[in-house]
Amino acid sequence: MSTRLLPLASHTGTGPSGSFALTGSGIHVPPTVVTNEEITRVTHRDGDWITSRTGIRERRRLAPDLATSDMCRAAALPALRASGTDARDLDAVIVASYTQDQPMPSTSVILKDALGAARAVALDVSQAACASGVQALFLAAHLLQNPCFRQVLVVGADCASRIISPADRTAGVFFGDAAAAVVLSSTGTEGAGLLAYDIGSELSYAVQVPAGGSRRPTSADSVSSGGHYVAMDGRAVWDTATTRLPESISHAVGRAGMTPQDIDHYFLHQANLNILKAAQQRLGIPASRMPVTLDELGNTGSAGVLTALHRVISTGGLRPGHTFVVSGIGAGFHWATLVLRQP
């Protein structure tokens, strides 16, 4: 299946008036490592081929007795500690995930209860798939313009191993399980927080889970035919990602009154190293500004951009006054880019 790229049709704008800072981050990666050699035995893809085409050397797998919300909690706790925020003081808990624990109740409510964040508004962002983490940050930024919201926890987490057919020679290569979290705190610093954004979408079934919804409910046939696994057209993903991501970034950065070279950090969807390199070359920015986690974690879906963000925050690389871009693309297709400044 191919996808037809239309002229960029997205919503681009400047950020809300409320300023905020990223005050803490955390990550959880399951201890079980799955190497390319192990993937090769199942998919019959050559390990060197996987590395050269994707940049992925290994990925993680969640233990069978655990769920996405368990990873969310494990990532949220260190983020809260780093921020100096008590869970009881959170005004909102936002979970980005396309692999929720179950259809109901929501994963954000499960996480809120596990953390003891009794007064927090619980929200889920799910069907933008790998772009959900960026959309969750966008939602948090707009909540924080309301003076009633001071502390917001955003968690991106996906347990893709539960919805990937192990023998799938495309999807089976890419995906890993992980969670990452950030705390956003309201601040009075002028010019901090969300400076500009670009968010767009276009209908495509190039990446989908065809069964389990109202159009094709769960049945013995849908299970036996593999309808609950991710189906992915790799070429369509490549064509769309290498076009939409740099276009979206350019639109958002321009809206912020900047050039791509002005931005200190780029936290992009961690899907494929060659997609990152294509965006880097098209934007004319050095690789040092674009951290990579997919080599060790694979494509971690909603968590991807947040794992890269955590890597820089945890090493002190995100400094006061730094500007940074968070950008991702996911099934649908959905894409989203935020331009932010740390106070």
N, C-alpha and C positions, 0 to 999 in steps of 0.2 A: 504494500500500500504506500502510495506517495502522498505528500501534502503539497497543496498549492499555496505558495507564498503570495499574499496580497500586499499592497502598499501598507506601510505601518499605520495601524489604526489603534492608537492608545490614548490614554488619558494622562496628560502631562501637566504638572503644576508645581507651585512652590509649597513649602511646608506650612503647617499650622503655626499659630503664634506661640503656643506653649513650648518652652525650652526644656530639655532633659539631658541627662548624662547616662552613659552606660557605666554602672557602678560595680558590677560583678558579673562573672561568667563561670560556667562549670561544664564539665563533659563527662559522659559515661560511655565507655566502649566495653562490650562483653569480652571476657578473657579468652574465649575460644577463637583461634585464628584459623582461617581457611586460606591456604596458599594457592597460587596459580597451578602448582603441580596437582593439588587435590581437585581443583576445578577441571583440569585437563582430563582426569580419569573419568569424569562424568560427562562432560560436554564434548570431549575429543577435540577441543581447541588446543593448539600448541601454546605452551606457557610463554614462549618468547613472542608469539603472535599477540597474546593478550597484553603483554607489557608494552609492545611497540604501538599497538592500536589504541590502547586506553590509558597507559601509564599506571595501571593498577597492578600491584605485586601481591597484595593480600587484602582480606576483608574479615570482618568479625561476624560471629553468629551467636544469637541470644539462646540461652539454655531453654529447653523445652518447657520447663515449669514456670517460666517468667513471661511477662507481657510488656507491651510498650509502656504502660504507665509505670512499671518498675524502673525502666530506664529513665523515664522522665523524672522520677523522684531522685534517683541517684545522680542525675545531672543538676537538678534544682538545688539540692542541699549545699554543695560547694559554692554555687552562684550566690545563694543567700548569705552564706558566711563571708564570702569575699566582699559583698556589698554592705555587710553590717546590718542587714535587714532581717527582722523577725517575720516569719511567715504570717503571724497574726496581724501584721501591719500591711500586708499586701492588699491593694485595692482591686487588682485583677490578676487572674491566672489564665494565660492564653496558651493553648497547646496546638501546635501545627503537626499534623500527622495524617497520612493516608492509610495507616495500618492501626487504627484504633483498637482498643481491647475488645470491643464488641459494639454492635450497632447502637445499643442503649444499655446503660446510661453512658453519657459522654466521658471521654478520657480526661477532659479538663476537670470535671467534677470528681472523678476518682483521684486525680492528682491533688486537687484542692483538699480533699478529705485526708489524704495520706500525709500532707504537709501540716495540717491543722490551720489552714488559711481560711478560717470560718467566715470572715466578712467579705472575702474577695468575690468579685464577679468572675464566673467561669465561662470561658469562650473557647470554641474549637474552630480551627481552620483546616480543612481537609482535602477538598477535591481539586485543589490546584497542584496536588502532588508535590513535586520537588520545588515548586515555587511557593509552597505554603509558608515556609519559614520567613520569606521576605514579606509576604502578605501579613503575617502575624505581627512583624515589626511595624509595618505600616499602620495597622489597626492600633497597636500600642501607642504609637506617636500621636495619633489623633485622640485617643482617650486622655492622654496627658495634657492636652490643652484645656481640659475641664479641671477646674481647681479641686474637684472632689477626688481626683485620681492623682496620687503622689508616687506610688510604688507599683510597678507592673512587672510581673514575671512572664517571660516568653520562653517557651520550651519547644524545640523542634526535635522530633523523634520518629524513627521508623524502623520497623522490624520486617524488612522486605523479604527476609528468608521464608516467611510464612506464606507469601503469595507469589513466589517465584518457583517455577518448575525446575528442579535441579538439573535436568537434562537440556534445558533451553540454551541453545548455543549462542544466543544474544543476551537476553536478560540474565541468564544464569552466570554470566561472566562479571557483570557490573556491580551488582548490589551487595551492600553490607548493612549490618544493624548497628545503630548508635543513637545517642541523644546528646544534645547540647542546650545550654540555657544561658540567658542573660537577664539581668535585672536593670530596668530602666527607671531612673529616679528623676522626678521633677526638680528643676533648678531655676534660679532666677537669672542665670547668665544669659545675656542677650546674644542672639546669633548662634546659640547651641541647639543641638537636636536635628530635626529633619529640615533640610534646606530646600530640597526639591525631589520630585519623583516622576517616574514614568511607568504606567501599568497598562498592559494590554492583553488581548486574548483573541484567538480565532479557533473555530471548531475544527478538530482533527481527531480521528480515531487511531492515529498512528501509534499511540501508547494508550492502552486501555486494559481494564479488567471487565470483560464483557458480561459476566453473569453475577447474580447476587443482588440485583436491583429490581425495580418494578417492571422493567421491560423484559428481563429474563430472570425470573425468580429462581432461587435455589431449588434444585430437583436432583434426582438420581442421575438424570442425563447431563445436567450442567456440571455436576461433580465428575462424572466418568469421562467427560469430554475435555476436562481441564479448563472450563470456562471461568474458574475463579482465580486463575493465575494471570499474571501480567503478560500481555502480548505486546511486543514492541517492534516497530520498523526502524532499525538502526539508521538507515540512510535518511529517512524523513527527519529523525531526531537531529542528525548531523546538520542537514541543510537548514533546518529551522533555527537551531541553536546558534550556529555560526553566523546567521543573518540577524536574528532578533536581538541577541544579547548585546553586541556592539552598537546596534542602532538604538536600542533602548537606553544604554549607558550614555551615548552621545547626546540624546535628547534630554535626559535628566541633568547631566552635567552642564549642558548649555543653559538649561532653565535656571540653574543655580548661579549663572553668570561666570562660569569657570570653563577651563579646557581640561581634557583628560590628563594632561601633564601636571595640572595643578593639584590633583588628588594624591593624598599620601598613601592610601591603602585601597586595595580592591579585594573584596570578599565575594567571590563568585561561586555559583553552583558547582559542586564538586562531582561532576559526572564523568568527565573524560579529559585527560591532560591535553590532548590535541585540540579540544574545543577551547580550553583556557589559552593555549598558545595562539590559536587563531584570533581570539578576541584581543589578546595582548598585542599582537602584530598589527591588527587593524586599527587599534586605538593609539599605537605608538608609545607604549609605556613599558618600563623595564620589568622583567620577571620578578625582581626583588620586591615589588609592590603588591604581588599577587600570591599569597601563601597557598600551599597545596597540602591537603590532607588525604586526598583520594588514593594516593599511592599506598597508604597503609590501611585505609578504612573502606575503600571502594566508594560507590555512590550511595550515600547515606540519606538520600531523599530530603525530607524537610529539615533534617539536621545539618546538611552539608555546609551551607553558608555560615551557620553558627559554630561549626567545628573550626573553620578557618578563623573566624572572629575570635574565638576563645584562644586559639594558639597565639595570636598577637597580643591580646589583652593579658594573658597569663605570664607573658615574658616581658611585660612593661613596654611593648612596642607602640601601643596606642596612647599618645601623649596629649596633654591639653593643647587645644587649637588644631589638632590634626583633623583633616577632612577624610572621609572614607565612603566608598561605594559598596552597597550590598545589592547583589543582582542574581537572579535565578530564573530558570525556565522549567516548566513542568507540563505534564500531560494536559491535554485540553485543546490547543496549547494555551498555557498561561505564561506570561513573563512579567517581571517586576524589577524595577531598579529604584533604590533610594540613595540619595546623597545626604550625608550626615556630617555634623561637626561635633567633636568631643570638647566640652568646656574645659 
